[in-house]
Amino acid sequence: MEAVYVSPFSLTYNGNDAEQHVINARQYGVSITGASKLYTATAHYCVYGLVPPRGNYKKEFECYAFPAREKCFEYQLLIAALAAEYTLHAEIYKEGLGFVFSRVIDAIKRIWLKPGDMEKIVTELAAVMKHQASENTSVQTVLANGLIKSNDNMAGILEKLIATLPQLADRTRSHGTLLVTPIGDSCTSLTQFAHTQQASVISEPEAEVIRGGSDMEIDDMQKFLCKRITEVNTVNGHCFLEVEGFDYKLTGKISDPALALPNNIYTQALNDHSSFIISAKPVKKNGEIQKLFVSDAEKKA
């Protein structure tokens, strides 16, 4: 391993098996492979300002892993240069690149989840980078030598991101699909850059959207009137819902801990054929709701 460009950061897997500090080995292997591909491609983009081509390309960076720590399933990862010629630049880049790298990773995730918000996401990222560059010379150095290739024109960052970030998100989506493999089975979510201000969580509904392709997206939490719940599995939360405003039955997934309690609102409604209010994140395909991820419920007033 040559010079470290991005200092160690944590990737944690949360919930289900991961609570016992174990995870499905096959799923974990696929996830780490996806993480490695995503992170090295993003490091290439941040350092050179270029979206890596599809397929094989000359790799300048590699992702390395450290052993897990107790109390959750966690690994620390870092990005290091493959060639010794980069050693002199590593310390200069490490702090600034760590910030730029984590923010680009989070922006990629947000584009995967809400492609319709592309312009908003890119504009917000550009504003954060310009602000940080004005206060941190190492961030300014990374941007000046990579994304914008200019020592004195931070205004160029928005134009560069608009031109390249959507392409990077598209190019790395397959890596994201691998990354989220354990979510919904061996764990319920994962957190990139855990224990930092840049922490970026991928939840179960978000993982479903990432796996589903570019015609999928997720909406913010909303309230729905469930006219009737026709089926519910109290172990895994799978359910079928008849919801006001829809002429077809919706598939649901309940993550509310109350589902495990006796006589909870969901099983009562199932038995009574009664209606109730749910709080859920809708997952859409081509603009049409396909599934509701339910986190809470309350009786209808």
C-alpha positions as CSV (number, residue, x, y, z in Angstrom):
1,M,0.0,0.0,0.0
2,E,1.4,3.4,-1.0
3,A,0.3,6.8,0.2
4,V,-3.1,7.2,2.0
5,Y,-5.2,9.8,0.2
6,V,-8.5,9.4,2.1
7,S,-8.1,8.7,5.9
8,P,-9.9,5.7,7.4
9,F,-13.7,6.0,7.6
10,S,-16.3,3.7,8.9
11,L,-18.9,1.6,7.1
12,T,-21.4,0.1,9.5
13,Y,-24.2,-2.4,8.9
14,N,-27.1,-1.9,11.3
15,G,-30.1,-4.0,12.5
16,N,-31.2,-7.6,12.0
17,D,-28.1,-10.0,12.1
18,A,-25.7,-7.1,12.4
19,E,-27.0,-6.3,15.9
20,Q,-25.4,-9.5,16.9
21,H,-22.1,-8.5,15.3
22,V,-22.6,-11.0,12.4
23,I,-23.7,-10.7,8.8
24,N,-24.3,-13.0,5.9
25,A,-20.8,-13.7,4.5
26,R,-21.8,-13.9,0.8
27,Q,-23.9,-10.7,1.0
28,Y,-21.1,-8.9,2.9
29,G,-18.5,-9.9,0.3
30,V,-20.7,-8.5,-2.5
31,S,-21.3,-5.3,-0.5
32,I,-17.6,-4.7,0.2
33,T,-16.8,-5.3,-3.5
34,G,-19.4,-2.7,-4.4
35,A,-18.1,-0.3,-1.8
36,S,-14.5,-0.7,-3.1
37,K,-15.6,0.0,-6.7
38,L,-17.7,3.0,-5.8
39,Y,-15.0,4.5,-3.6
40,T,-12.1,4.1,-6.0
41,A,-14.2,5.5,-8.9
42,T,-15.2,8.5,-6.7
43,A,-11.6,9.1,-5.6
44,H,-10.5,9.1,-9.2
45,Y,-13.2,11.7,-10.0
46,C,-12.3,13.9,-7.0
47,V,-8.6,13.9,-7.7
48,Y,-8.6,14.2,-11.5
49,G,-12.0,15.7,-12.2
50,L,-12.8,12.9,-14.7
51,V,-15.5,10.3,-14.7
52,P,-13.9,6.9,-14.9
53,P,-14.8,5.1,-18.2
54,R,-17.0,2.0,-18.2
55,G,-15.3,-1.3,-17.8
56,N,-11.6,-1.6,-17.0
57,Y,-9.4,1.5,-16.7
58,K,-6.1,2.3,-15.2
59,K,-6.6,2.3,-11.5
60,E,-4.7,5.0,-9.6
61,F,-6.3,4.2,-6.2
62,E,-7.3,1.2,-4.2
63,C,-9.6,0.7,-1.2
64,Y,-8.3,-1.1,1.9
65,A,-10.2,-2.5,4.9
66,F,-9.4,-2.8,8.6
67,P,-10.9,-5.4,11.0
68,A,-14.4,-4.8,12.5
69,R,-15.0,-3.4,15.9
70,E,-17.4,-4.7,18.6
71,K,-21.0,-3.9,19.2
72,C,-22.0,-3.5,15.6
73,F,-20.8,-4.9,12.3
74,E,-18.3,-2.3,11.2
75,Y,-15.3,-2.0,9.0
76,Q,-12.9,0.9,8.5
77,L,-11.9,1.7,4.9
78,L,-9.3,4.0,3.4
79,I,-8.3,5.0,-0.1
80,A,-4.6,4.8,-1.0
81,A,-2.7,5.5,-4.2
82,L,-1.2,2.5,-6.0
83,A,1.9,4.3,-7.3
84,A,4.8,5.7,-5.2
85,E,4.9,8.8,-7.3
86,Y,1.8,10.1,-5.4
87,T,3.4,9.9,-2.0
88,L,4.5,13.5,-1.9
89,H,1.0,14.7,-2.5
90,A,-0.8,12.5,0.0
91,E,-0.5,14.6,3.1
92,I,-1.5,17.8,1.2
93,Y,-4.6,16.0,-0.2
94,K,-5.7,13.9,2.7
95,E,-7.8,16.4,4.7
96,G,-9.3,18.2,1.8
97,L,-10.0,15.1,-0.2
98,G,-11.7,13.4,2.7
99,F,-14.3,16.2,2.8
100,V,-14.8,16.4,-1.0
101,F,-14.9,12.6,-1.3
102,S,-17.6,12.1,1.4
103,R,-19.8,14.9,0.0
104,V,-19.6,13.5,-3.5
105,I,-20.5,10.0,-2.2
106,D,-23.5,11.4,-0.5
107,A,-24.6,13.4,-3.6
108,I,-24.3,10.3,-5.7
109,K,-26.6,8.5,-3.3
110,R,-29.1,11.3,-3.4
111,I,-29.1,11.3,-7.2
112,W,-29.8,7.5,-7.2
113,L,-32.7,8.1,-4.9
114,K,-34.3,11.2,-6.5
115,P,-33.0,11.7,-10.1
116,G,-35.7,14.4,-10.5
117,D,-33.8,16.5,-7.9
118,M,-30.6,16.4,-9.9
119,E,-30.2,20.2,-10.3
120,K,-31.0,20.9,-6.6
121,I,-28.5,18.2,-5.4
122,V,-25.7,19.5,-7.6
123,T,-26.4,23.2,-6.7
124,E,-26.3,22.3,-3.0
125,L,-23.1,20.4,-3.3
126,A,-21.4,23.2,-5.2
127,A,-22.5,25.7,-2.5
128,V,-21.1,23.5,0.3
129,M,-17.8,23.0,-1.5
130,K,-17.4,26.7,-2.3
131,H,-18.0,27.6,1.3
132,Q,-15.6,24.9,2.6
133,A,-13.0,26.0,0.1
134,S,-13.2,29.6,1.4
135,E,-12.3,28.4,4.9
136,N,-10.0,25.5,4.2
137,T,-7.0,25.7,1.9
138,S,-6.7,21.9,1.6
139,V,-10.2,21.7,0.2
140,Q,-9.4,24.6,-2.2
141,T,-6.3,22.7,-3.3
142,V,-8.2,19.5,-4.0
143,L,-10.8,21.4,-6.0
144,A,-8.3,23.5,-7.9
145,N,-6.3,20.6,-9.0
146,G,-9.1,18.2,-9.6
147,L,-12.7,19.2,-10.3
148,I,-12.2,22.7,-11.6
149,K,-8.5,22.8,-12.4
150,S,-8.2,26.5,-11.5
151,N,-6.5,28.1,-8.6
152,D,-8.6,31.2,-8.4
153,N,-12.1,30.5,-9.9
154,M,-14.3,28.6,-7.5
155,A,-17.3,29.7,-9.6
156,G,-16.4,27.0,-12.0
157,I,-17.3,24.2,-9.6
158,L,-21.1,24.4,-10.3
159,E,-20.6,24.2,-14.0
160,K,-18.2,21.2,-13.6
161,L,-20.5,19.3,-11.3
162,I,-23.5,19.9,-13.6
163,A,-21.5,18.5,-16.5
164,T,-20.1,15.5,-14.8
165,L,-21.8,14.4,-11.5
166,P,-24.9,12.9,-13.2
167,Q,-22.6,10.9,-15.4
168,L,-20.7,9.7,-12.3
169,A,-23.9,8.7,-10.6
170,D,-25.0,6.7,-13.6
171,R,-21.6,5.1,-14.0
172,T,-21.4,3.9,-10.4
173,R,-25.0,2.8,-9.8
174,S,-24.1,-0.8,-10.4
175,H,-21.5,-0.5,-7.6
176,G,-24.3,0.9,-5.4
177,T,-26.5,-2.1,-6.2
178,L,-23.7,-4.4,-4.9
179,L,-23.1,-2.2,-1.8
180,V,-26.7,-2.4,-0.6
181,T,-26.9,-6.2,-1.0
182,P,-27.3,-7.1,2.7
183,I,-30.0,-4.5,3.4
184,G,-33.4,-5.9,3.9
185,D,-32.0,-9.3,4.9
186,S,-28.9,-9.5,7.0
187,C,-29.2,-5.8,8.1
188,T,-31.8,-3.1,7.9
189,S,-29.5,-0.2,6.9
190,L,-25.8,0.8,6.4
191,T,-24.0,4.0,7.3
192,Q,-21.1,5.4,5.3
193,F,-18.7,7.7,7.2
194,A,-20.3,6.6,10.4
195,H,-19.6,8.6,13.6
196,T,-18.8,11.7,11.6
197,Q,-20.7,14.9,10.6
198,Q,-20.7,13.5,7.0
199,A,-22.5,10.3,8.0
200,S,-24.7,9.0,5.1
201,V,-27.3,6.4,5.9
202,I,-28.9,4.1,3.3
203,S,-32.2,2.7,4.6
204,E,-34.2,-0.3,3.4
205,P,-36.5,1.7,1.1
206,E,-33.6,3.5,-0.3
207,A,-31.8,0.3,-0.9
208,E,-34.8,-1.0,-2.9
209,V,-34.7,2.1,-5.1
210,I,-31.0,1.8,-5.7
211,R,-31.4,-1.9,-6.7
212,G,-34.5,-1.0,-8.8
213,G,-32.8,1.1,-11.5
214,S,-32.9,4.7,-12.8
215,D,-36.7,4.7,-13.2
216,M,-37.2,4.3,-9.4
217,E,-37.3,7.0,-6.8
218,I,-38.3,7.6,-3.2
219,D,-40.5,10.3,-1.7
220,D,-40.3,11.9,1.7
221,M,-42.4,10.6,4.6
222,Q,-46.2,11.1,4.1
223,K,-49.4,10.2,5.8
224,F,-51.9,7.9,4.0
225,L,-55.4,6.6,5.0
226,C,-55.2,2.8,4.9
227,K,-58.8,1.7,4.3
228,R,-58.0,-1.9,5.0
229,I,-54.9,-4.1,5.6
230,T,-55.6,-7.5,4.0
231,E,-52.4,-9.3,5.0
232,V,-49.5,-8.8,7.4
233,N,-46.5,-10.8,8.4
234,T,-45.6,-9.9,12.0
235,V,-42.0,-11.3,11.6
236,N,-40.8,-9.5,8.4
237,G,-43.4,-6.7,8.1
238,H,-44.6,-7.6,4.7
239,C,-48.2,-6.5,4.1
240,F,-50.8,-5.6,1.5
241,L,-52.7,-2.4,1.9
242,E,-55.9,-0.8,0.4
243,V,-55.1,2.9,0.5
244,E,-57.4,5.8,-0.2
245,G,-56.8,7.3,-3.6
246,F,-55.5,4.1,-5.2
247,D,-57.6,1.7,-7.2
248,Y,-55.1,-1.1,-6.8
249,K,-53.7,-2.8,-3.7
250,L,-50.3,-1.6,-2.6
251,T,-47.5,-3.8,-1.2
252,G,-46.1,-2.5,2.1
253,K,-43.2,-3.2,4.5
254,I,-43.7,-2.3,8.1
255,S,-40.6,-1.4,10.2
256,D,-42.6,-0.1,13.2
257,P,-41.4,-2.0,16.4
258,A,-45.0,-2.0,17.5
259,L,-45.8,-4.7,15.0
260,A,-44.1,-7.3,17.3
261,L,-46.4,-6.4,20.2
262,P,-49.7,-8.3,20.9
263,N,-52.9,-6.5,19.8
264,N,-51.0,-3.9,17.9
265,I,-52.7,-1.4,15.6
266,Y,-51.9,-3.4,12.4
267,T,-53.2,-6.8,13.5
268,Q,-56.2,-5.2,15.1
269,A,-57.1,-3.5,11.8
270,L,-56.5,-6.8,10.0
271,N,-59.0,-8.6,12.3
272,D,-61.6,-5.7,12.4
273,H,-61.3,-4.7,8.8
274,S,-60.9,-1.1,10.1
275,S,-59.2,1.9,8.6
276,F,-56.2,3.8,10.1
277,I,-53.5,6.3,9.3
278,I,-50.0,5.3,8.3
279,S,-46.8,7.2,8.0
280,A,-44.8,5.8,5.1
281,K,-42.2,6.6,2.5
282,P,-43.5,5.8,-1.0
283,V,-41.2,4.0,-3.5
284,K,-42.2,4.9,-7.1
285,K,-41.4,3.4,-10.5
286,N,-41.9,5.7,-13.5
287,G,-43.8,8.1,-11.2
288,E,-46.3,5.5,-9.9
289,I,-46.2,4.3,-6.3
290,Q,-45.2,0.6,-6.1
291,K,-44.6,0.1,-2.4
292,L,-45.0,1.9,1.0
293,F,-42.4,1.6,3.7
294,V,-44.4,2.1,6.9
295,S,-42.7,3.4,10.0
296,D,-45.7,4.4,12.2
297,A,-49.5,4.2,12.4
298,E,-52.3,5.8,14.4
299,K,-56.0,5.4,14.7
300,K,-58.2,7.5,12.5
301,A,-59.7,10.4,14.3
